Each structure stands twice: as C-alpha cells, then as structure tokens.
C-alpha cells in the first residue's frame, strides 16, 4: 500500500493594500476655498446668520453666520491635514508639495481677487500656512524619531 502525503503549499506573504480614499490624496483645505468662492459667487453675505442661540446670560442671542461656518470647516479640515502629515512614506513628500501649492493658491487669491479681500479669507489663508508649517515640522520630528538623528552615538 502506497501512502501519498500532501506536500505543503509554499506560504506566500500577502501585503495588505488598504484602499486609498480621495481624502488622503487631495489636500482637504481646498474644500474651504471652493465653499468660499461658491458663497462669493452666489452673493450670499458672509454675515448672514444661519441660526441663533439664546444664551443663559443677559447677552443678545448669538448668531452663527456663514463666515463662522466656513471658518469652523477650515479648522476641522486643518485637524485632518495635520493627522495626514504624521504618515511617513513616499506620499508624504507629495502631500507636502500639494499643501504648499494650496497655500500659494490662497495667498495669490487673497492678493488678486477682490471678493477674497476679507478677514475670513485671510484667516483661511493663515490656516493653510499653518498646515504647511505643521506638516513639515511633524514630518521632520517623525523622521528624527524613526532614524534617531542627532542621537548619542
């Protein structure tokens, strides 16, 4: 009687290729730029109240305006952009370059386009600058930690 034992199949290592969403590729700070220009194109006032909240104090009701909504959106997206900058790898250089391009776009738009000459657009431009500076700073800090640059040797 002949017994044939099955030969084990060679193990292959599978690399997990996570899906790349558009949020991880496209600079999300383009969204406030699009929203601001859409608001400016439609002629909606930036001071237009979206809703009002009566506060417990004797102060008049607090109005949440279109300007506040765009600024809040920008700050939330800045948080996600800073989270994106903690990634290391080949895409981080491209991400920093795109963030720099977005900041230059904001700066040129602020200087050239009359409807962008507002305090709100200036603050969004500063948020884009913070994204660029924070992105480079976080990446350099992560690289120092990963490669222990300047450590005791």
N, C-alpha and C positions, 0 to 999 in steps of 0.2 A: 504494500500500500504506500502510495506516494502522498506526502502531505506538502501542500504548497502554502507557504505563509505569504501573506500580502506584504509587499515592500512598502515601507512608509513613504509617503509623498514628501518631497523636499518642502521645507517651510519657506514660504515667501513672506517677506516683510511688506506689509501694506502701509503706505503712508496715508494719513488722513488728510484729505484735501477739503478743507472747510469751504463752504460757499462764501464767496466774496460779495458782500452787498454793496450797493452803489454808495451807501453812506461811508464805507471805509475807503473808497477810491476818490470820490468827488469831495472837494472842500465844502463842508456844510455851511460855512459862512457866506457862501453865495446865495443862500436862501434869503437872508435879510436884505441883501442887495436887490434881489428880484421882487420881494414884497414891497420894499420902499419905493422902487420905481413903478410898481403897479399902482400903489396908493397915489403917487405923484401924478401918474398918467390919468387916473380917473378923476383927479381933482378933489379927492376927499381931504378935508382939513386934518392935519396931524393932531390938533387939539380937540377933535370931535370925540365926545365921550362915548365909550362902548357900553359902560354901565356905571352906576353909582352905588356906593356903600355908605350907609349911615353908621357912623362910629359912635361908641358909647360916650365919648366926650361931647362937649358942647360945640365942637367944631362943625362947620357945614359938611354936608356929605362929600366923601372923597370920590372923585371921578377917575375911572380908569380909561385912559384915552388910547387912540390909535398909536400915538407915539410911545406910550408905555408898553403896549403890546409888542411892538417891533423891537424895543429895547430888551424886553423880557425874553423874547425869542432869540435875540442875538446872544444874550448871556447864557441861556441854556445850551445853545449850539457851541459856544466857546468851551463849555464844560466838556462836551463830547469831543471837540477837537483836541483838547489837552489830553483826554484819555487816549485818543488815537496816537498822540505823539509818544506815548510810552512804549509803543511797539518798536522792536528793533528788527532790522532786516533790510532787504533791498528796496522795499516800497517806502521806507521812511524818508529816504532822500527825495524821492518824487513827491511825497506828501509835503515835505518842507518847501520844495520848489513851488508847488501849487499854492501853498499858503502865502508865499511871498508874492506870487502873481496876483492873488486875490487882494492882498493889501495894496499893491501898486494900483490895481483897478479902482479900489475905493479912494485912494489918495487922488488919482487923476480925476475921477468923477467928482470928488468934492471941490477940486480947484477949477474945474472947467464947466460943469453943468449947473446952471442957475437954480434949478429945483433941488439940488443936493447941498446947497449952501445953508444948511440948518444945523442947529445944535445936535439934533438927533443923528443926522448923518455923520457929523464929526465924532460923536461918541461911538457909533458903529465902526468908523474907521479906526479909532483907538482900540476897539475890541479886536479888530483884525491885526493890528500891530502887536497887541498882547499875545495873540495866537502865534505869530511868527517868533517872537522872543521866547515865549514859554516852550514852544516846540523845540527850538534849538537847545535851550537850556536843559530841558528834560532829557533829550537825546544824548547830550554830552554827559550829563550826570549818569545816565544809564550805561553809557559806554565806559566811563571810568569805573563803575562798579563791576561791569562784566569783564573788563580786561585789567582791572586794578592798576590803572595808570597812575604813576606817581606814588605807588605804594613802597613800602620798605623792601629793599631788595638785597 
